[in-house]
Amino acid sequence: MYDFLVVGAGLAGCTMAERLAGELGATVLVVDKRHNVAGNAYDPIDASGLRRHAFGPHVFHSNSPWVVAYLSRFTAWRHYEHRVLARVNDQLVPVPINRTTINRLYGLQLSPSGIAEFLASRAEKSGPVKNSERAILSSVGRELYELFFRGYTRKQWGLDPSELDASVCGRIPTRSDDDDRYFSDTFQAMPRDGFEAMCRRMLAHPGIEIALGASFEEIESRVRFDRIVYTGPIDEFFEFRHGKLPYRSLRFEFETLPVERYQRVAVINEPSESVPFTRTTEHKYLTGQSHPHTVISREYPAAQGDPYYPIPRPENRAQYAKYAKLAVLERNVSFVGRLAEYRYYNMDQVVASALRAFEDIAKDWTRFERIA
């Protein structure tokens, strides 16, 4: 008998389980059909001694002192600022687009104010920004849109930018200075011992038990519990009553190379549709390891496979809204995280969502305890 069954051992599930056991003293069983904790942030060490991000690069960045303070209880941090280059016109140039990008592509020597004027002169400011194509055209114009965004987006999402919400491409900034960091958050760092180790510490409470390699359906029929925290796909929970929600999946090809460094930065994007993969990641940048060899991965988006990214489109949100109405009726189930909420969350946003969901549960728990 458990107070809570937590479905999913990713960041959302680990946060919920830790808070429920650590703060409320509840008994918790965490179940995951995979054989690892940390979800898609799982970062094991392979036979050669190299740590790799098994499900693609995960970079922690946040503007939330609340989230950082919480996670800092379970990990020390290694300062890391993520950098990305894009292969455009046989050159490697910074992404997001900045002063270096423009000057290198066009053979110019513009100042920051000159870059701002250059981009403004190319921007297409016609009509409301209703999709990702308009978001980019209104910022940098047609040529840069074609060079950097259209092909990459079509590969990544299987859709043209004109078919996606403005938020997909609109969240990528454009800079007039030489700042080549991919993110500009106030806190940028990686867990010193990796995401898996951090999640293991989150679950290292005597009130928490873990069942890996087991499905929700298997466990549900074998144990008793009072309440569920569900972090998996919400449509799966309701047995696809309103149809399958669209997700994008990924396939990875890993390669270990007998060189200390393979590329200049952690990630190199391939915007051209003639290249079948979207990016190459060198994992030592993310892990900070010192090793005579290095491991890289190439990323191939796919329509089928494990769900990675909810696809942001109005019709998909409308379909999710039907599931959200069903979720409200499930009084003893909390739906938390990217897949359960069908949202494109960053890692810190996943943790923040889980912490807020815990606060809601804690209010009910406290009220129940007071009545009892």
Secondary structure, DSSP 4 states (H G I P E B T S, - for coil): -EEEEEE--SHHHHHHHHHHHHHH---EEEEESSS-SSGGG---B-TTS-B--TTS----EES-HHHHHHHTTT--EEE---BEEEEETTEEEEES--HHHHHHHHT----HHHHHHHHHHH----S---SHHHHHHHHH-HHHIIIIIIHHHHHHHSS-GGGS-HHHHHTS---SS---BS---SEEEEETT-HHHHHHHHT-STTEEEEES--HHHHHTT--EEEEEE-S-HHHHTTTTT-PPPEEEEEEEEEEESSS--SSSSEEE---TTSSSSEEEEHHHHH----SSEEEEEEEEESSSS--EE---HHHHHHHHHHHHHHHH-TTEEE-SHHHHT----HHHHHHHHHHHHHHHHHHHHHHHHH-
